[in-house]
Every structure is written in C-alpha cells, then in structure tokens.
Amino acid sequence: MYNAYTESENQKGKAKVVAQMLMRKLFDEVKKQNLNMIIVGHKVNTEDSLWLNNQIEQYPSISYLDITVRDSDPKYTLEPFDNHPSYLANEIFAEKIGKVIEYYDNTGKVK
C-alpha cells in the first residue's frame, strides 16, 4: 500500500497518509468511470488491512484478493515469497498470482 522503507517513524506516517489519499483518489476514479477493480495483495499490517477493508466496503465494484496464504490449496500458497526482495517482478510470484486470479474467477469466490 505504501513504501515503508524509511528510517524514521515520522516518515512512515507521512508515507501512509499520502498512500491512503492516493488510494481514495484511485477508488473514486474507478467508481466515477463505472469500472470494476480487484486489488491483489497480502496483509502485512492489521491496521492497514482494516483501513483497506473499510474503504472497499464503500465501493461495491472494488474487491480485495488476499494472497497471503491459501491453506485450502497449497498450489495457490505464495509463501515463502518474502525471501525475494523484488517478489513483484519474480516469475514464480507472477505465475502464482495468475493462477490465484484464474482460480477465483472460475469459482466466483473473489471477495
């Protein structure tokens, strides 16, 4: 949601405020243009997850797909991806995200 690789707690707080403001603007634009949106991510910080869930509840066309752990089917489990500093660019990670989205699309379980 925001880049927290800063040295001081004060900077992290500012980064969070800016990130949340940008997310709200993005959500408003999605709503204004009558689009659907799926946010793919993993829940690291409970406070951030609660904020995101509260925002998404206000936008019916936006869903959140949590890909932290899929215990029900190990094929879709992304752990341990924290070992990859650039995991977003990692081929294995990208392939698994594709499988997760395809799986949830086919079963209609995206929430």
Buried (B, 14 or more C-beta within 10 A) or exposed (E): BBEBEEEEEEEBEEBBEEBBEEBEEEBEEBBEEEEEBEBBBBBEEEEBBEBBEEBBEEBEBBBBBBBEEBEEEEEBBBEEBEEEEEBEEBEEBEEBBEBBBEBBEEEEEBE
